[in-house]
Amino acid sequence: ADPAYINTSAPTRSEFKTQIEKQRVEQDLTEKQAAATRIQCAARGRMARRRTTLLAEERDRQRRLQLEAQQERLRRHDAATQIQSAARGQAARRRSSDLRAEREFLRAAAARRRLEEDSAAVRIQSGARGAAARRRSEDLRAERDMIL
């Protein structure tokens, strides 16, 4: 056999084994990288779900706090409304009592005036009756003196 006809481009047995070993190492590396990628993907998914859960819990907590704050504002508003209502009622009762007292005072004053007017009328009438009686008495004396 002529050495010129020998295929020098074909790998030798040791080169072939080395090449096969490289391919196995590369395939093993590729499989390991794929496995690492799957593990990383799963870990990122878990982290994302955990983060989403934490965000949802925080959002719910904030909503609860806002609701509690709103309920507290409403409770305080209702309490203030009750206090104002009580104060307005007390003021109205005081005004009503003052008006009743004033009305009673005016009635008593009017009654006193009527009593004074009636008393004055009685005195005037008594004086007039006394004067009339004195005149009659004088007239009767004069008539009696004339007869005598």
Salt bridges, closest charged atoms under 4 A:
GLU21 OE1 - ARG24 NH1 3.89
ASP28 OD2 - LYS32 NZ 3.45
GLU58 OE2 - ARG61 NH2 2.85
ASP60 OD1 - ARG59 NH2 3.78
GLU72 OE2 - ARG75 NH2 2.50
GLU72 OE2 - ARG76 NE 2.92
GLU104 OE1 - ARG107 NH1 3.74
